[in-house]
């Protein structure tokens, strides 16, 4: 490659970029703002994320929260005109709710630990489980969503999405003791309602039947009642779809209608397995088969 060639002409693209930039707010919250704030909150809530060399005491934790409060006000101030309340009021309301968010996250971590034989401690869940991380960031983002904060909750949720592969819209309503196992590929839509003690496996979609813009203000996503288990790659669609309490939804199920409480839903397709007690199967008469 000849680096001595004439520099390309950027005159076509530069004016367009500048024009578009002036049409939008130049001081919107950034992805880095979301990452820094979310990680700071989680470090404050859970000493597990803090270096072992740093002493965790009331004084240092209070200083950390004051720093995070000021950081949050700075993030929200440029979009204050788009919010229902001043940046300081939103920040104060968020920190007033933080104790309740902390309690819910501990319940989430305990539920994951109790339900996973591979988990050796709650500390392992908090530090290493992507499902817990995604849920933690969701609960933070949801607190801002409920206050009508634009954009910032969505950036928070997309930070968790890019980190874990789990996509939880901050507008979703999720109860206590929520458990995500493995988690990769999970999608939970904006108007989803999830009750208490619900467990969801990887690849589950709680989505909408239609993505028409005219339906933006309607309930488009399903309701999952208490004590439901949804296994991997199940798809449940529609704002009128209700999964009754205590139901179990099998893997790869596709549902677009409600089911009553304590239902067991599974696919009826058959997988035939041939096996032999010893060695390889050489003929049909030497094998036995069963249906899953």
N, C-alpha and C positions, 0 to 999 in steps of 0.2 A: 504494500500500500504506500502511495506517495503522500506523505504528510505536508509536502510543500505546496500542494494544490490550493487554489483560492478557497477561502472560507465560504460556506453556503450562504445564500441570501435568506434571512429569517423574516423579511419584511411582510410576508404574506400571513404568517401565523401570529406574530407578536401583537399586532393591533387587535386581532380577534380575542386573544387571551385577556388582554387588558380591558377590553370592552365588556367581556363576560364577567370579569372579576368585579367590575364596578356595579354590575347589576345585582350582585349578591353582597351579603354582609362580609366584610373582610376580616372580622374578628369572631367568627363562629367557633364554637368548641371544636377541638381537633381530636384525632385518634390518640395522639400522645397525651392530651389532657385526660381523656377517658382512662387510658391505661394507668397513668400515674396516680389518678385519684382512686380508682378501684383497688389497685395494689396497696396504696396507702391505707385505705379503710380496712382492708382485710388484714394487713399487718397490725393495725391497731386493735382489731377485734380478736385476732388469734395470734398470740405470741409465737406460735409454731413457725410463722413466716419471718420471724425476726432472728437476726444473728444471735447465736448463743452468747456472744461476748457482750451484748447490750442488756443491761439490767432492765427488767420490766417491773415498774413500780407505779403507784398512783400518780406521783409527780411527773414522771417522764411520759406516761400515757396521756395525762391531761394536756401537757405541752404539745404532744403529737396531734391530739384532737383540735386544739386551737389552730395549729398550723394547717390542718386539713380544712377547717372551717374557712379560714382566710383564702385558701386555695380555691375552694368551691365558690365563694363569693366572686373571686376574680374570673372564674370560668363562666359564671352565669351573668355577670354584669353586662356584657355586650349584647345579650339577647333579652335583657330585662323588659324591653318594650313589647316583646312577643309573649310575655308571661302574665299570668293573672295576678301575681304578687311580686314585690320587689325581691331582688336577689338575696338580700339579707334575711327576709322573711322565709323564703324557700329553704335557705341553708339552715336556719334555726329549726324549722319544722322537720327537716331531714334528721338533724342530730337529736331532736327529741324522740324520734322514732327508732333511733339506732339500737337502744337496749332491746326493744321488741324484735328487731331484725336479728340481733345477736342470738336471742333465745330461740327463734325459729331455725336459725342455721345450726345450732347445737342439736336440736331435735332432728334435723335432716341428717346430720353426721351420725348421730346415734342409730337412726333407722337404717342407714346404709351399712353401718358396721354390723348391726344385729342380723341383717338379711343377707350378708355375703360371707360365706365360710372362708373365703380367701383373705378377708381383711383381718389383720392381726391386732389392730388397735384403732381407736378413733383418730389418733394422731396420723396414722397412715391414710385414713380417709380424707382428712383435712388437707394433708400435704400432697397426696399422690392421685386422688381420684378426680378425673375430669368432670364427672357428673356433679360432684359437690362444688367444684369451682364454678361451673356454669350456673348452678342454682344460686350460689352466693352472689355472683354478679347480677343475675336476674333480680334477686330480692332488693339489691341496691338500686338498680335501674327502675324497678317498679315503683319504688317510693317517689322518684322524681316524676314518673309518668302520671301518677295519681294527682300530683300537684299541677299538672298541665305544662310541665317544662318541655319545650320543643327540642327536638334533635338530640340533645345530650343523652337521654335514656336509650335511644336507638344506637348511638355510637358506643355506649357501654355494652349493649347486648351484642353488637357486632364484634367488639373486642373479644368477648367470651367465645363467640362463634368461631372466630379465626384461630383462637387458642385451643379449642376443644373439639370442634366439629359439631357442636350442639347449638341449635338455633332456637332460642326462646325469646319470643317477642316480649318487650317489657310491659305490654298491655294485658298479657294473659293474667288470669287470676289463679293462683296456686296455693292450696292449703298447707297444713302442717304435715311434717314427717314425709316429705316428698323424697322419693328414691329413684335416681337414674342409675341403672347398671350398665357399664361399658359406655354407652351413650352416643358413640359416633353416628352421625346421620340423623339424629332426632330433630324434628321440626315441630314446634308448638306455636300455633298462630295467635294473632293479636287478641281475638275475642274468645279464646279457649277458657273454659272454667274447669279447674281440677280440684277435687275435694281433698280430704285428709287421708293420709296413709295410702297413697297411690304409688305404684312401682311401674316404671317404664324401662324397657330394654332398647338396645340399639336399633336404629333405623325406623323407629316409629314416627309416623306423620299424623298430627292432629291438625287437619287443614280445612280448606273451604271447598265447596262444590263449584263455586264460581268466583272468578277474580275480576268481575266487572267493577269499574270505578264507582258506579252509581250505588254499589252496595257497601261503600266504605263505612257508613254510619250504622250498619246493621250487624247483628250477631251472625258471623259467618262460619264459626268454628265450633266444634262439639263441646258437650259438657260431660265430664268424667266424674262420677259420684265417688263417695268414700270407698276405700278398701278394694280398689280395682287393680288388677295386674294386666299389663299389656305387653305381650312378648314381641320379639324382634320382627321388624319389617312390617308390622301391622299398619294399615292405613284406615283412619277414621275421619270421615268428612262431613261437613254440613253443620250449620248453626242450630238446626232443629234436632240433631242427633244427640241422644242421651244414652250413655252407658250406665246401666243401673248399678247400684251399690253391690259390692262383693262379687262382681263378675270377673271372669278370666277370659281374655281375648288372646287366642293362639297366634303363633307366628304366621306372617304372610296373609293374614285375614284382611279383606277389603270390606269396610262397612260404611253404608250411607243411610242407615235407618237406626232408630232407637232399639235397644234391647232391655228387657226387664231386669230387675235386681237378681243377683245370684245366677246369672246365665253363664254357660260355658260355650264359647264360640270358637270353632276351628274349621279348617279346610277339610273337605271330603275327598280330595284327590288321593289316590293310593300310590304308595311306593312299595313295590314288591322286592323283597330281599331274598336271594338264594344263598344258602350256606350249607356247610357240611361239617360233621363232627370232627373229621380228620381230613387234612389235606385239601386239595382243590376239588371243585365240582367237575366231574367228567361227563355226567349225564343227568338228565332230569330225575331219573329214578334214584340217584344217589343223594339227592338234595332234598331238604325241606324248606318250605318258604312260609313267610308270615306277612301280614299286611299291617303297615303303620297307619 
